[in-house]
Amino acid sequence: MENILIIGAAGQIGSELTMELRKQYGDGHVFATDIKEAPAYIKDSGPFQLLDVMDDRHLIHFVIRHKITQIYHLAAVLSGNAEKLPLQAWSINMNSLMNVLETARMVEEVKRVFWPSSIAVFGPGTPKENTPQVTIMEPNTVYGISKLAGERWCEYYFNRYGVDVRSIRYPGLISYKTEPGGGTTDYAVEIYFEAVRKQAYECFLGENTRLPMMFMPDAVSATIALMGALQDEIYFHNGYNIAGFSVTPAEIEAEIKKYIPGFRVTYKPDFRQEIADSWPDSIDDHYARSHNHWQNRYGLAETTRIMIKEISKLAIG
């Protein structure tokens, strides 16, 4: 029986991944942890504990005590916030990963590790259209640099120590269960919340800034598919390209107006515009689709319909 540890369970990915894994493996076998309190639905549906991944001794003790076999390490300082506190972001992002990799190396029961990479590993020199799996990677942000370094460490621990670590280069993720956490693509979440709440939004990216995006249910299914694949089906242990659809703020605005005709967006690009301009417009993810037998289900239209519907329920509640 698998016992699964989620680090960062209160975050955007963790809050939804935890619940899906509990459906598949049983509530009592998925241990949700974070440095902050989690939503009630996570705490009430299975074990939850405050845990600081930067405390390596506590982490190892937790893994041994609960006989953990899989670790999902989702905690990180995201791109926008990382630029404000670069040294702190580097320390948190890198040292937390090293603690997890070392724990997996030392604790025999741990069979698999998941760590999220990002399209932030790419840079201005990377082909912007249909960015290949293997290509030029010249990140110019603290977040991107930490993710690229993390990819190399993940592959090193697989090749050197046999740690079965797996990763996805997530695009921008859109979800309604948690609000934005400081990422450059977070406008694509904020815009829906503000459309429902205020019928107006000031966007920190230009209206024609095209970026790869994915609705959270697709991201969760891709993650679980990757972790469920046989080891000989995994070719890339640094990170798989993956994407759902590519979109601009203006295109999201137009889609929202089908439901909220009075919605208005003003565009006031800030420092995050330069970050977005260094990232791909679209992603070639055929390796993830062929190796892991995964297909996305949601495009912009369906994502928008669900986001407006679910956020409206939250607003009424």
Secondary structure by P-SEA (a helix, b strand, c coil): cbbbbbcccccaaaaaaaaaaaaacccccbbbbccccccaaaaaacbbbbbcccaaaaaaaaaaaacccbbbbccccccccccccaaaaaaaaaaaaaaaaaaaaccccccbbbbbbccccccccccccccccccbbbbccaaaaaaaaaaaaaaaaaaacccbbbbbbccccccccccccccccaaaaaaaaaaaccccccccccccbbbbbbcaaaaaaaaaaaaaccccccccccbbbbbcccccaaaaaaaaaaccccbbbbbbbccaaaaaaacccccccaaaaaaccccccccaaaaaaaaaaaaaaaaac
